[in-house]
Amino acid sequence: QFIMRIRTLQHEVFDEKCYKLNVFDYNVRDYNHLAFISIIGTSSIEGDEELLHWFQENHDNVLNLEFDDITEDLIINGVELHAMSDEQAIQCVDFIEKNMGKDFYIHCRAGVSRSGAVSQFICDMFRNQVDIEDFRQNNGHIRPNNHVLTILKRAFYQKNGMFECKK
């Protein structure tokens, strides 16, 4: 039985944490006790910093995702924004399951909604493997995006044969 810790962070704090840990693309595999999920927006509407992942590519313990804090794809003033897709949800669930037992560092721009939903998903679905007291102490600021949380749970249930979803 392993107990995981989850840290839900702002983009800048995530980057600082990785820098302080001295973890980069070239050595992230050496940190096989940690898993990193980086969520950035799909456009420059949130600012230039939002467009950059700390890790330039995905690794066994790194998942980079790009979607916005919305419930459906939109175009606002000619700018395309994208909600989390079913494919991204499946990719995220697979990644989390493959990294069970590791401590998770998860970020989005503010470290509240999108990353909060992924953190809450892990806590809800793998409760007996999460340090709940630690989760409450270190993630009290999150306000999970309900769309992201729902799509992740649906992907998990479908993957594990718990129900079929008809579209």
Buried (B, 14 or more C-beta within 10 A) or exposed (E): EEEBBBBBBBBEBBBEBBEEEEBEEEEBEEBEEBBBBBBBBBBEEBEEEBEEBBBEEBBEBBBBBBBBBBBEEEEEEEEEBBBBEEEBBBBBBBBBEEBEEBBBBBBBBBBBBBBBBBBBBBBBBBEEBBBEEBBEEBBEEBEBBEBBBBBBBBBBBBEEEEEEEEE
